[in-house]
């Protein structure tokens, strides 16, 4: 899995869950037929939103994005379907490489941490799942957006 494929995958997944959530909102607020779509797809979207943000940070550190590009990448998760637009933008500007750049001798601790995660990809996947679960739990404790 390279940075381009990983990022494209989560960007598309985030957009799909937006579409599902918007469909659920249509059924709830426009047709007044059911709240089930919002209940189910709201949770799914929240989980994928958190995963997208974590993967954005991982790729941004590895591919050496500027702080402003990283913030725009994170902000793209908020408006519906903007992750797709940002992914195309990032790909066309060479921000999504075919290779991971972080190495053991990388200049920053963050890049060395990404290198460690890439060398231990099974553990990294487990840590990603745990981080998404933990952040989702915090979000559930805080409550739904107002």
Backbone bond lengths (Angstrom), bond angles and torsions (degrees), N, CA, C in turn:
res aa  C-N    CA-C-N  psi(-1)  N-CA   C-N-CA  omega(-1)  CA-C   N-CA-C  phi
1 X - - - 1.460 - - 1.528 107.59 -
2 X 1.297 116.23 122.94 1.460 119.67 178.43 1.532 109.94 -103.49
3 X 1.336 117.75 169.57 1.476 119.84 -177.01 1.529 113.41 -57.15
4 X 1.318 116.92 -39.63 1.471 120.52 -178.52 1.526 111.18 -62.90
5 X 1.325 117.37 -48.36 1.471 120.63 -178.74 1.523 112.19 -66.54
6 X 1.327 116.59 -42.54 1.458 120.29 179.16 1.518 110.89 -61.57
7 X 1.332 115.94 -48.63 1.462 119.51 -177.02 1.528 111.52 -66.08
8 X 1.318 116.61 -42.74 1.465 120.04 178.25 1.522 110.23 -60.46
9 X 1.322 116.95 -41.97 1.470 120.59 -179.48 1.515 113.08 -60.48
10 X 1.335 116.89 -47.21 1.467 118.19 -179.36 1.520 111.74 -73.13
11 X 1.336 118.24 -30.94 1.466 120.55 177.42 1.526 110.42 -65.40
12 X 1.318 116.57 -42.94 1.473 121.00 178.38 1.523 109.90 -67.40
13 X 1.325 117.84 -43.60 1.462 120.73 179.28 1.525 110.88 -60.72
14 X 1.328 116.80 -40.78 1.467 120.15 179.59 1.529 110.51 -64.41
15 X 1.316 117.34 -40.27 1.472 120.70 178.43 1.532 111.27 -67.10
16 X 1.313 117.02 -40.02 1.477 120.50 178.31 1.523 110.20 -62.77
17 X 1.330 117.22 -43.35 1.463 118.24 -179.93 1.518 111.25 -68.39
18 X 1.336 117.70 -29.68 1.473 119.98 172.77 1.527 109.47 -61.74
19 X 1.338 116.80 -46.11 1.468 120.48 -179.63 1.522 110.74 -60.32
20 X 1.325 116.75 -42.46 1.461 119.93 178.94 1.522 111.58 -65.03
21 X 1.333 116.60 -42.28 1.461 120.01 178.44 1.525 111.12 -64.72
22 X 1.311 117.38 -42.71 1.470 120.16 178.16 1.527 111.28 -63.38
23 X 1.335 116.93 -36.22 1.470 120.12 175.34 1.521 110.67 -63.61
24 X 1.331 115.46 -43.59 1.463 119.73 177.14 1.518 111.85 -62.16
25 X 1.331 116.66 -39.90 1.470 120.18 178.28 1.528 111.00 -65.66
26 X 1.332 117.26 -36.75 1.461 120.55 176.69 1.524 110.09 -61.38
27 X 1.334 116.02 -46.37 1.469 119.56 179.64 1.522 111.85 -64.01
28 X 1.315 117.21 -36.00 1.455 120.39 -178.24 1.526 112.33 -76.45
29 X 1.328 116.81 -49.77 1.467 119.87 -170.07 1.526 114.53 -95.40
30 X 1.319 118.72 -27.15 1.463 120.35 -177.74 1.523 110.77 -95.42
31 X 1.324 116.52 -51.54 1.464 118.08 -177.80 1.525 112.54 -91.56
32 X 1.317 117.13 -13.90 1.476 122.88 -178.60 1.523 111.95 52.53
33 X 1.337 116.73 39.40 1.459 119.02 -177.81 1.530 112.96 -96.18
34 X 1.323 117.46 -39.03 1.462 119.28 -177.50 1.526 110.67 -159.21
35 X 1.332 114.59 151.20 1.465 120.72 174.67 1.525 111.20 -100.99
36 X 1.306 117.15 -3.79 1.456 122.15 -174.52 1.529 112.19 -58.55
37 X 1.330 117.51 -40.94 1.462 120.65 -179.96 1.515 112.61 -59.90
38 X 1.315 117.36 -41.22 1.467 121.06 179.11 1.530 109.95 -69.76
39 X 1.325 116.60 -41.23 1.460 119.83 -179.41 1.526 111.66 -63.05
40 X 1.316 116.83 -46.58 1.464 120.88 -177.14 1.520 111.06 -76.56
41 X 1.336 116.63 -54.22 1.457 119.84 -173.72 1.525 112.32 -74.87
42 X 1.320 117.38 -22.31 1.462 119.71 173.48 1.520 110.88 -63.79
43 X 1.324 116.54 -44.01 1.464 121.05 178.07 1.531 110.63 -66.85
44 X 1.327 116.58 -45.58 1.469 120.11 179.70 1.527 110.08 -60.11
45 X 1.310 116.52 -45.62 1.460 119.91 179.90 1.533 111.02 -62.89
46 X 1.306 116.92 -40.76 1.457 120.03 179.12 1.518 112.47 -60.66
47 X 1.310 116.55 -42.32 1.463 121.38 179.12 1.530 110.36 -65.22
48 X 1.328 117.01 -45.90 1.472 120.42 -179.11 1.532 110.28 -69.11
49 X 1.330 117.89 -34.65 1.462 121.96 175.74 1.534 110.31 -57.99
50 X 1.326 116.41 -46.71 1.467 120.80 179.71 1.528 110.37 -65.12
51 X 1.325 117.18 -42.39 1.465 120.34 178.25 1.524 110.66 -62.18
52 X 1.330 117.52 -41.90 1.465 121.35 177.83 1.526 110.50 -59.76
53 X 1.310 116.98 -44.93 1.469 120.13 -179.69 1.522 111.52 -62.80
54 X 1.329 117.61 -42.76 1.462 120.61 179.37 1.527 111.51 -65.92
55 X 1.328 116.82 -42.16 1.468 119.98 178.41 1.530 110.13 -67.16
56 X 1.328 117.54 -36.39 1.460 120.18 176.40 1.525 110.37 -59.43
57 X 1.325 117.03 -45.12 1.465 120.04 178.26 1.522 111.41 -63.06
58 X 1.307 117.56 -42.95 1.459 121.82 179.41 1.529 111.17 -60.40
59 X 1.326 115.80 -50.24 1.469 120.43 -178.71 1.529 110.44 -67.17
60 X 1.313 117.69 -39.89 1.466 121.14 179.96 1.523 111.32 -61.16
61 X 1.324 116.54 -42.39 1.465 119.81 178.52 1.527 109.72 -66.19
62 X 1.329 116.40 -48.53 1.456 120.11 -177.19 1.528 112.59 -64.50
63 X 1.308 116.88 -43.91 1.464 120.73 -175.79 1.525 112.49 -87.22
64 X 1.338 115.54 2.90 1.464 122.89 173.79 1.528 113.00 61.42
65 X 1.346 114.73 48.74 1.454 119.79 175.55 1.521 109.51 -72.01
66 X 1.318 115.57 154.06 1.466 119.82 172.70 1.529 108.84 -71.90
67 X 1.324 115.26 163.26 1.463 119.81 178.43 1.524 110.54 -60.06
68 X 1.320 117.66 -41.92 1.472 120.18 -178.11 1.530 111.23 -64.56
69 X 1.329 118.24 -39.87 1.474 120.18 178.05 1.525 110.26 -67.88
70 X 1.306 116.94 -36.95 1.461 120.21 178.05 1.522 110.20 -63.75
71 X 1.323 117.46 -44.15 1.465 121.52 179.24 1.528 110.13 -62.80
72 X 1.327 117.22 -42.16 1.471 120.15 178.12 1.528 109.89 -64.13
73 X 1.327 117.24 -40.84 1.468 120.47 177.34 1.518 111.97 -60.68
74 X 1.328 116.56 -42.15 1.465 120.47 177.17 1.526 111.43 -67.77
75 X 1.328 116.48 -42.67 1.470 120.95 -179.46 1.523 111.87 -65.31
76 X 1.333 117.26 -23.96 1.462 120.88 179.96 1.525 111.95 -63.21
77 X 1.313 117.66 -18.41 1.461 120.41 179.42 1.523 112.63 -74.71
78 X 1.331 117.44 -15.00 1.462 119.84 -173.92 1.535 112.56 -82.23
79 X 1.338 120.78 -55.48 1.472 118.39 177.88 1.531 110.53 -73.79
80 X 1.314 117.17 144.74 1.464 119.25 179.16 1.529 112.44 -56.59
81 X 1.315 116.02 132.63 1.460 125.81 172.79 1.533 114.71 69.95
82 X 1.317 118.83 3.22 1.465 120.97 -179.31 1.529 111.78 -69.40
83 X 1.327 118.25 -21.91 1.468 119.33 177.42 1.523 110.62 -62.94
84 X 1.326 116.44 -34.18 1.466 119.71 177.93 1.521 110.64 -66.19
85 X 1.320 116.22 -43.33 1.467 120.39 178.96 1.528 111.04 -64.00
86 X 1.325 116.62 -43.14 1.457 119.06 -179.80 1.528 111.26 -67.51
87 X 1.312 117.62 -37.23 1.464 120.28 178.77 1.524 110.38 -62.26
88 X 1.325 117.59 -42.88 1.468 121.10 177.68 1.531 109.74 -63.81
89 X 1.329 116.75 -45.32 1.463 121.89 177.70 1.535 110.37 -57.14
90 X 1.321 116.64 -49.29 1.464 121.03 -177.32 1.524 110.98 -64.79
91 X 1.317 116.88 -40.51 1.461 120.23 -179.35 1.526 110.75 -66.33
92 X 1.309 117.39 -44.51 1.475 120.79 -178.87 1.522 112.60 -65.55
93 X 1.305 117.51 -25.71 1.464 121.06 179.99 1.525 112.92 -95.85
94 X 1.314 116.19 8.26 1.459 120.35 177.05 1.516 114.48 74.08
95 X 1.332 117.14 22.67 1.455 120.70 -179.79 1.526 112.79 -84.97
96 X 1.320 116.12 -9.66 1.468 121.45 -179.65 1.519 108.39 -119.94
97 X 1.303 116.49 99.21 1.456 120.29 -175.47 1.509 113.86 -84.82
98 X 1.310 113.92 169.46 1.465 121.80 175.22 1.523 111.16 -84.13
99 X 1.331 116.36 -14.03 1.457 121.50 -177.99 1.524 110.37 -127.36
100 X 1.314 115.92 149.08 1.457 121.24 172.78 1.522 108.25 -76.71
101 X 1.316 118.02 135.80 1.459 122.18 -175.80 1.524 113.89 -94.96
102 X 1.322 117.64 -22.69 1.463 120.63 -176.00 1.525 110.68 -68.22
103 X 1.333 114.94 133.85 1.458 122.25 -179.61 1.519 109.49 -130.05
104 X 1.314 115.79 167.42 1.469 120.17 178.83 1.519 111.75 -60.31
105 X 1.328 116.70 -29.63 1.464 120.76 -178.73 1.533 112.30 -102.54
106 X 1.336 116.91 21.63 1.472 120.59 178.36 1.527 109.80 -60.32
107 X 1.331 116.90 153.49 1.463 119.94 -173.71 1.525 115.58 -70.63
108 X 1.329 118.86 -23.28 1.466 118.94 -177.10 1.523 111.36 -115.41
109 X 1.307 115.38 154.32 1.464 121.12 178.14 1.526 110.77 -62.99
110 X 1.327 117.23 -36.56 1.472 119.83 178.88 1.524 111.02 -62.46
111 X 1.328 116.87 -42.49 1.473 119.99 179.29 1.527 110.86 -67.33
112 X 1.324 117.46 -37.45 1.464 120.21 176.70 1.528 110.39 -66.25
113 X 1.337 117.17 -35.52 1.470 120.72 176.74 1.525 110.35 -65.43
114 X 1.323 116.97 -42.24 1.470 120.37 176.64 1.521 109.51 -61.71
115 X 1.318 117.56 -42.35 1.465 121.55 177.43 1.521 110.14 -57.83
116 X 1.321 117.42 -44.88 1.460 121.53 179.03 1.527 110.40 -60.53
117 X 1.338 116.37 -44.44 1.467 120.33 178.88 1.521 111.12 -61.55
118 X 1.323 116.93 -40.48 1.461 120.60 -179.46 1.530 111.67 -68.15
119 X 1.328 117.24 -34.03 1.465 120.65 178.08 1.529 111.37 -72.24
120 X 1.323 116.37 -26.24 1.472 122.09 -179.61 1.530 108.36 -116.56
121 X 1.324 115.65 60.20 1.471 120.53 -170.06 1.529 113.79 -62.80
122 X 1.308 119.11 -33.17 1.476 119.36 178.00 1.527 110.66 -67.97
123 X 1.314 115.78 -43.74 1.457 120.08 176.59 1.528 110.22 -64.60
124 X 1.330 116.69 -39.66 1.466 120.93 179.07 1.526 110.69 -62.28
125 X 1.336 116.89 -40.79 1.468 119.71 177.78 1.526 110.21 -62.53
126 X 1.321 116.46 -41.52 1.462 119.93 177.08 1.514 112.10 -64.30
127 X 1.331 116.36 -40.57 1.471 120.04 177.07 1.526 111.21 -64.80
128 X 1.337 116.85 -37.95 1.469 120.06 177.38 1.525 110.14 -62.94
129 X 1.320 116.76 -45.29 1.470 120.45 178.51 1.527 110.21 -61.63
130 X 1.323 116.62 -43.77 1.471 120.27 179.51 1.525 111.08 -64.56
131 X 1.328 117.13 -41.06 1.466 120.34 179.11 1.522 110.98 -65.20
132 X 1.329 116.93 -43.18 1.469 120.25 178.14 1.522 109.86 -62.76
133 X 1.326 117.04 -44.50 1.467 120.46 179.02 1.524 111.36 -62.53
134 X 1.324 116.87 -44.35 1.463 120.35 179.39 1.516 112.69 -63.65
135 X 1.331 116.20 -45.98 1.470 119.67 179.53 1.528 111.48 -67.46
136 X 1.336 116.38 -34.75 1.474 119.36 175.54 1.526 109.88 -64.34
137 X 1.326 116.81 -41.39 1.473 120.26 176.71 1.506 112.53 -60.49
138 X 1.324 116.48 -42.87 1.473 120.34 176.69 1.530 110.13 -61.54
139 X 1.344 116.16 -44.34 1.467 119.96 179.91 1.526 111.00 -61.50
140 X 1.328 117.13 -38.10 1.466 120.31 179.15 1.531 110.70 -68.25
141 X 1.321 116.76 -35.95 1.463 119.85 177.08 1.532 111.60 -66.91
142 X 1.325 115.45 -39.96 1.475 120.46 179.92 1.533 109.95 -67.56
143 X 1.311 115.56 -36.72 1.470 120.07 178.47 1.510 111.77 109.31
144 X 1.338 115.58 167.89 1.453 120.21 -177.74 1.530 111.02 -68.73
145 X 1.342 115.04 158.83 1.476 117.69 177.59 1.518 110.07 -63.51
146 X 1.303 114.37 145.19 1.466 118.99 -177.83 1.509 111.70 -81.92
